[in-house]
Amino acid sequence: MSATRFRILDLPVLLLVLLCLNAAHAAAPVPAPPQIAATGHLLIDFHSGAVLAENNADQRLEPASLTKIMTAYAVFRELKEGTVKLDDEVLISKKAWRTPGSRMFVEVNKKVPLELLLKGMIIQSGNDASVALAEHVAGNEETFAALMNSHAARLGMTNTHFVNSTGLPHPDHYTTPRDIALVSAATIQEFPEYYSWYAQKDLTFNGIKQHNRNKLLWRDESVDGIKTGHTKAAGYCLVASAKRKDMRLISVVMGTKSEQARAKESQTLLNYGFRFYETHRLYGAGDVLKKARVWKGATEQLALGLDRDLFVTIPRRQYKKLNAKMVVESQITAPVQKGQTMGMVTVSLQGETIAELPLVALEQVGPGSIWHNLKDSALLWFK
């Protein structure tokens, strides 16, 4: 859209009151993010997507068992589509049974419910469970890896490629801290009913009790996931997520030197984010932010708003310094489709744009009658 076709309109009075008041007290500047002893790391806010700390976040690294975040996500998608069910009895193949590394200790030619295999993969990090799930969903692990890659592409994981469901080392198996954060956020967003399993501290199968390797589940009650990983080449990795009040953060550390280090560095990132930042939901999806004039339409008023919630993550005590504006097309002519972009909502903090979303039509407006169109044509000519 050309800038000459827009005019600036005031936000609703309530939002102006909330967003445009001068700050009563000046806040201290946010300190630089902490130094993290990892090959790569990332800290993001779940709702806004704001990056709060990063280093080598786009470097291709071996993910080890962080791979299983995508393995689980792919199975969750199949559950949602109805191609598999939680009570499916999954036959354990010799390949699954023989898979090296961490195990759930399934037995060859036995049948295990799909739900239990998912929990064994998530909680116990069972490589055998991962392969069994892959074979059940896609026939073999290679085809399942192609399914994982299709989900990765859809989610925007542009520096990721999977060749297996486990994370066992392979030169063509890699991801990045930013990419693994994307699938982690998608899991939380799309499958809250299954995400709760990531907080489970232990699981007993075949008489063998194993503990979740995510040490933060015991150290920080706000932490409810997500997944650890380790191979000699990848080092010790951890994707963690924590929710305090209405704010959720996701941290990724890859390539630390020990179990203790990955937990310590993850906790450092989470504490930094919660201490110095806060997240606010400014507008809800579908909320009417403005009524605009429609020309030559069946109705003269068009409700405008957003097609998704608008969140911002800002330094603490800066909320009253936020400024928001809407820019709307200067002339809206029917027909108008629901969801059609009609302008832009921009939120800034001290002159810097921190969030921007399209302002869309919340309803459809068809063409008006011949008489109405003639009347509006005359009004537009004089206008």
C-alpha positions as CSV (number, residue, x, y, z in Angstrom):
1,M,0.0,0.0,0.0
2,S,1.2,3.5,-0.8
3,A,1.8,5.8,2.1
4,T,-0.2,8.5,0.4
5,R,-3.4,6.3,0.7
6,F,-3.3,6.4,4.6
7,R,-4.3,8.7,7.3
8,I,-3.6,8.4,11.0
9,L,-6.5,7.7,13.3
10,D,-6.7,7.9,17.1
11,L,-6.8,4.7,19.1
12,P,-9.8,4.2,21.4
13,V,-9.6,6.5,24.4
14,L,-9.1,3.6,26.9
15,L,-6.0,2.4,25.0
16,L,-4.6,5.9,24.8
17,V,-5.0,6.2,28.6
18,L,-3.2,2.9,29.1
19,L,-0.5,3.3,26.6
20,C,0.3,7.0,26.3
21,L,0.7,8.3,29.8
22,N,4.1,9.6,30.8
23,A,6.1,7.3,33.1
24,A,6.0,8.4,36.7
25,H,9.4,7.1,37.4
26,A,12.5,6.6,35.3
27,A,13.5,2.9,35.2
28,A,17.1,1.8,35.4
29,P,18.6,0.6,32.1
30,V,18.6,-3.1,31.4
31,P,22.0,-4.6,32.0
32,A,23.7,-6.6,29.2
33,P,22.7,-10.3,29.0
34,P,24.9,-12.6,31.0
35,Q,27.8,-14.5,29.4
36,I,26.7,-18.1,28.9
37,A,29.2,-21.0,28.7
38,A,27.7,-22.7,25.7
39,T,28.4,-23.0,22.0
40,G,25.1,-21.4,21.2
41,H,22.2,-20.0,23.2
42,L,18.9,-18.1,22.9
43,L,16.3,-16.6,25.3
44,I,12.9,-15.6,23.9
45,D,9.6,-14.6,25.3
46,F,7.0,-17.2,24.3
47,H,4.1,-14.8,23.6
48,S,5.8,-11.9,21.9
49,G,8.7,-13.7,20.3
50,A,11.1,-11.0,21.6
51,V,14.7,-12.1,21.8
52,L,16.2,-11.2,25.2
53,A,19.6,-12.9,24.8
54,E,21.5,-14.8,22.1
55,N,24.8,-16.0,20.9
56,N,25.4,-18.1,17.8
57,A,21.6,-18.6,17.7
58,D,21.8,-19.4,14.0
59,Q,24.8,-21.6,14.0
60,R,24.2,-25.1,12.9
61,L,24.8,-27.5,15.8
62,E,24.2,-31.1,16.6
63,P,21.0,-31.3,18.6
64,A,21.4,-34.7,20.2
65,S,18.1,-35.6,22.0
66,L,16.7,-32.1,21.5
67,T,15.6,-33.8,18.2
68,K,12.9,-35.5,20.1
69,I,11.0,-32.2,20.6
70,M,10.3,-32.4,16.8
71,T,9.7,-36.2,17.0
72,A,7.0,-35.6,19.6
73,Y,5.6,-32.6,17.7
74,A,5.2,-34.7,14.6
75,V,3.4,-37.4,16.5
76,F,1.2,-34.8,18.2
77,R,0.2,-33.6,14.8
78,E,-0.8,-37.1,13.7
79,L,-2.8,-37.5,16.8
80,K,-4.6,-34.2,16.0
81,E,-5.4,-35.4,12.5
82,G,-6.6,-38.7,13.7
83,T,-4.2,-40.9,11.8
84,V,-3.0,-42.4,15.1
85,K,-4.5,-42.7,18.5
86,L,-3.1,-42.7,22.1
87,D,-4.3,-46.2,22.7
88,D,-2.7,-47.6,19.5
89,E,-0.8,-50.8,20.3
90,V,2.7,-50.2,18.8
91,L,4.7,-53.3,17.8
92,I,8.3,-53.0,18.8
93,S,10.7,-53.9,15.9
94,K,14.1,-55.3,16.3
95,K,15.6,-52.0,15.0
96,A,13.8,-50.0,17.7
97,W,14.9,-52.5,20.4
98,R,18.5,-52.4,19.2
99,T,18.8,-48.6,19.0
100,P,21.7,-47.5,21.1
101,G,21.9,-44.7,23.7
102,S,19.3,-43.8,26.3
103,R,16.5,-46.4,26.5
104,M,12.9,-46.9,27.7
105,F,13.7,-50.6,27.7
106,V,11.0,-51.8,25.4
107,E,11.1,-55.5,24.3
108,V,11.2,-56.7,20.7
109,N,7.9,-58.0,19.3
110,K,6.0,-56.7,22.3
111,K,3.2,-54.2,21.9
112,V,3.3,-50.9,23.9
113,P,0.5,-48.2,23.9
114,L,1.5,-45.2,21.8
115,E,0.8,-42.8,24.8
116,L,3.3,-44.7,26.9
117,L,5.9,-44.6,24.2
118,L,5.5,-40.8,23.9
119,K,6.0,-40.5,27.7
120,G,9.0,-42.8,27.5
121,M,10.5,-40.6,24.8
122,I,9.7,-37.3,26.6
123,I,10.5,-38.2,30.2
124,Q,13.1,-41.0,29.8
125,S,14.5,-39.8,26.5
126,G,14.2,-43.3,25.1
127,N,15.8,-43.8,21.7
128,D,14.0,-47.1,21.4
129,A,10.7,-45.4,22.0
130,S,11.5,-42.7,19.4
131,V,12.2,-45.3,16.6
132,A,9.1,-47.3,17.5
133,L,7.0,-44.1,17.2
134,A,8.6,-43.2,13.9
135,E,7.9,-46.6,12.4
136,H,4.3,-46.7,13.6
137,V,3.6,-43.2,12.2
138,A,5.4,-43.4,8.9
139,G,6.4,-47.1,8.3
140,N,10.1,-46.5,8.7
141,E,12.4,-43.9,10.3
142,E,13.6,-42.5,7.0
143,T,10.1,-41.5,5.9
144,F,9.4,-40.1,9.4
145,A,12.5,-37.9,9.1
146,A,11.1,-36.5,5.9
147,L,7.9,-35.7,7.8
148,M,9.9,-34.0,10.5
149,N,11.6,-31.9,7.8
150,S,8.3,-30.9,6.3
151,H,7.1,-29.6,9.7
152,A,10.5,-27.8,10.2
153,A,10.0,-26.0,6.9
154,R,6.4,-25.1,7.7
155,L,7.5,-23.6,11.1
156,G,10.3,-21.6,9.5
157,M,13.2,-23.7,10.8
158,T,15.4,-22.7,7.9
159,N,18.7,-24.0,9.3
160,T,17.5,-27.5,10.3
161,H,17.7,-30.9,8.8
162,F,16.8,-34.2,10.4
163,V,17.8,-37.7,9.3
164,N,16.5,-39.7,12.3
165,S,14.0,-39.5,15.2
166,T,16.5,-39.8,18.0
167,G,19.3,-37.3,17.6
168,L,22.0,-39.9,17.2
169,P,25.0,-38.3,15.5
170,H,24.9,-37.9,11.7
171,P,26.7,-35.3,9.5
172,D,23.4,-34.2,7.9
173,H,21.5,-34.0,11.2
174,Y,21.6,-30.5,12.6
175,T,19.6,-27.5,13.9
176,T,20.2,-24.1,15.6
177,P,19.1,-22.6,18.9
178,R,16.6,-20.4,17.1
179,D,15.1,-23.2,15.1
180,I,14.7,-25.5,18.1
181,A,13.0,-22.7,20.0
182,L,10.5,-22.4,17.2
183,V,9.3,-26.0,17.4
184,S,9.4,-25.8,21.2
185,A,7.1,-22.7,21.1
186,A,4.8,-24.5,18.6
187,T,4.5,-27.5,20.9
188,I,3.4,-25.3,23.8
189,Q,1.0,-23.3,21.7
190,E,-0.6,-26.1,19.8
191,F,-0.6,-29.0,22.2
192,P,-1.0,-27.8,25.8
193,E,-2.7,-31.1,26.7
194,Y,0.5,-33.0,25.8
195,Y,3.0,-30.4,26.8
196,S,2.2,-31.1,30.5
197,W,4.1,-34.4,30.1
198,Y,7.3,-32.5,29.8
199,A,7.0,-31.5,33.5
200,Q,6.7,-35.1,34.7
201,K,9.7,-35.9,36.8
202,D,9.9,-39.7,36.4
203,L,8.4,-42.7,34.7
204,T,8.4,-46.4,35.5
205,F,8.3,-48.9,32.7
206,N,9.0,-52.7,32.8
207,G,9.8,-52.2,36.5
208,I,12.5,-49.7,35.8
209,K,12.1,-46.2,37.2
210,Q,13.9,-43.4,35.4
211,H,14.1,-39.7,36.2
212,N,13.6,-36.8,33.9
213,R,17.1,-35.5,33.1
214,N,15.9,-31.8,33.3
215,K,17.3,-30.9,36.7
216,L,15.5,-27.5,36.6
217,L,12.2,-29.4,37.3
218,W,13.4,-29.9,40.8
219,R,15.2,-26.6,41.3
220,D,12.6,-24.1,39.9
221,E,8.9,-24.6,40.3
222,S,8.1,-22.3,37.4
223,V,10.0,-24.6,35.0
224,D,7.7,-27.1,33.2
225,G,9.8,-28.4,30.4
226,I,11.3,-29.1,28.0
227,K,14.1,-31.5,26.9
228,T,17.7,-32.4,27.5
229,G,20.2,-33.8,25.0
230,H,23.7,-35.1,25.1
231,T,26.2,-36.7,22.8
232,K,30.0,-36.4,22.8
233,A,29.9,-34.2,19.7
234,A,26.9,-32.1,20.8
235,G,27.9,-31.6,24.4
236,Y,25.2,-31.1,27.0
237,C,22.1,-29.3,25.8
238,L,18.8,-28.1,27.3
239,V,15.7,-26.4,26.1
240,A,13.9,-25.1,29.2
241,S,10.6,-23.2,29.6
242,A,9.2,-21.5,32.6
243,K,6.1,-19.5,33.4
244,R,5.9,-16.9,36.1
245,K,2.5,-15.2,36.4
246,D,1.5,-14.5,32.8
247,M,5.0,-14.4,31.4
248,R,6.5,-17.5,29.7
249,L,10.2,-17.7,28.6
250,I,12.0,-20.3,26.5
251,S,15.7,-20.8,26.9
252,V,18.0,-22.8,24.7
253,V,21.6,-23.8,25.6
254,M,23.6,-26.1,23.3
255,G,27.1,-27.3,23.7
256,T,27.8,-26.9,27.4
257,K,30.4,-29.1,29.2
258,S,28.2,-31.0,31.8
259,E,24.8,-31.7,33.1
260,Q,25.4,-29.2,35.9
261,A,26.5,-26.5,33.4
262,R,23.5,-26.8,31.1
263,A,21.1,-26.5,34.1
264,K,23.1,-23.6,35.6
265,E,23.3,-21.6,32.3
266,S,19.6,-22.2,31.5
267,Q,18.7,-21.0,35.0
268,T,20.9,-17.9,34.5
269,L,19.1,-17.0,31.3
270,L,15.6,-17.5,32.7
271,N,16.4,-15.5,35.8
272,Y,17.7,-12.7,33.7
273,G,14.6,-12.5,31.5
274,F,12.2,-12.6,34.4
275,R,14.1,-10.1,36.4
276,F,14.5,-7.4,33.8
277,Y,11.6,-7.8,31.4
278,E,7.8,-8.0,31.5
279,T,5.3,-9.0,28.8
280,H,1.9,-7.4,28.2
281,R,-1.0,-8.4,26.0
282,L,-2.1,-5.1,24.5
283,Y,-4.9,-6.2,22.1
284,G,-6.8,-9.4,21.7
285,A,-7.5,-11.2,18.4
286,G,-10.9,-10.1,17.1
287,D,-11.2,-7.0,19.4
288,V,-12.7,-4.1,17.6
289,L,-10.1,-1.4,17.6
290,K,-11.7,1.0,15.1
291,K,-14.8,1.5,13.0
292,A,-14.0,2.8,9.5
293,R,-16.2,4.2,6.8
294,V,-16.8,1.9,3.8
295,W,-17.8,3.4,0.5
296,K,-20.2,1.7,-2.0
297,G,-20.9,-1.1,0.5
298,A,-23.9,-2.9,1.9
299,T,-23.1,-1.2,5.2
300,E,-21.2,2.0,5.9
301,Q,-19.2,0.9,8.9
302,L,-16.4,-1.7,9.0
303,A,-15.0,-3.2,12.2
304,L,-11.2,-3.3,12.2
305,G,-8.9,-5.3,14.5
306,L,-6.2,-7.9,14.7
307,D,-6.3,-11.6,13.6
308,R,-4.1,-12.6,16.6
309,D,-3.2,-11.3,20.0
310,L,-0.6,-8.5,20.2
311,F,2.0,-9.0,22.9
312,V,5.0,-6.8,23.7
313,T,8.0,-7.6,25.9
314,I,9.6,-4.5,27.4
315,P,12.1,-3.6,30.2
316,R,10.3,-3.5,33.6
317,R,8.6,-0.2,34.6
318,Q,8.4,1.0,31.0
319,Y,4.8,0.2,30.3
320,K,3.5,3.8,30.6
321,K,6.1,4.9,28.1
322,L,4.5,2.8,25.3
323,N,3.0,4.6,22.4
324,A,0.6,3.1,19.9
325,K,-1.0,4.3,16.7
326,M,-3.1,2.9,13.9
327,V,-2.7,3.8,10.2
328,V,-5.8,3.0,8.1
329,E,-6.5,3.2,4.4
330,S,-7.9,6.7,3.7
331,Q,-10.5,5.2,1.4
332,I,-12.1,1.8,1.8
333,T,-14.3,0.7,-1.0
334,A,-16.5,-2.5,-1.0
335,P,-16.4,-5.3,-1.5
336,V,-14.2,-6.1,1.6
337,Q,-13.2,-9.6,2.6
338,K,-12.9,-10.7,6.2
339,G,-9.3,-10.7,7.2
340,Q,-8.3,-8.3,4.4
341,T,-5.5,-5.9,5.4
342,M,-6.8,-2.4,5.9
343,G,-3.8,-0.8,7.6
344,M,-1.3,-1.3,10.4
345,V,-1.0,-1.2,14.2
346,T,2.4,0.0,15.5
347,V,3.6,0.0,19.1
348,S,6.8,1.9,20.0
349,L,8.8,2.5,23.1
350,Q,10.8,5.8,23.3
351,G,10.6,6.2,19.5
352,E,11.6,2.6,18.6
353,T,9.1,0.3,17.0
354,I,8.8,-2.9,19.1
355,A,5.7,-4.5,17.6
356,E,3.7,-4.2,14.3
357,L,0.7,-6.1,13.1
358,P,-1.7,-5.7,10.1
359,L,-5.0,-4.1,10.9
360,V,-7.6,-6.3,9.3
361,A,-11.3,-6.3,8.5
362,L,-13.2,-8.3,11.1
363,E,-16.2,-8.8,8.9
364,Q,-17.1,-9.1,5.3
365,V,-18.8,-6.1,3.5
366,G,-20.5,-6.8,0.1
367,P,-21.3,-4.3,-2.6
368,G,-24.1,-1.9,-2.0
369,S,-27.2,-1.2,-4.1
370,I,-27.1,0.8,-7.3
371,W,-28.7,3.8,-5.6
372,H,-26.2,3.6,-2.7
373,N,-23.2,3.3,-5.1
374,L,-24.4,6.4,-7.0
375,K,-24.8,8.4,-3.8
376,D,-21.3,7.4,-2.6
377,S,-19.8,8.1,-6.0
378,A,-21.2,11.7,-5.8
379,L,-20.0,12.1,-2.2
380,L,-16.5,10.9,-3.2
381,W,-16.4,13.3,-6.1
382,F,-17.1,16.3,-3.8
383,K,-14.7,14.9,-1.2
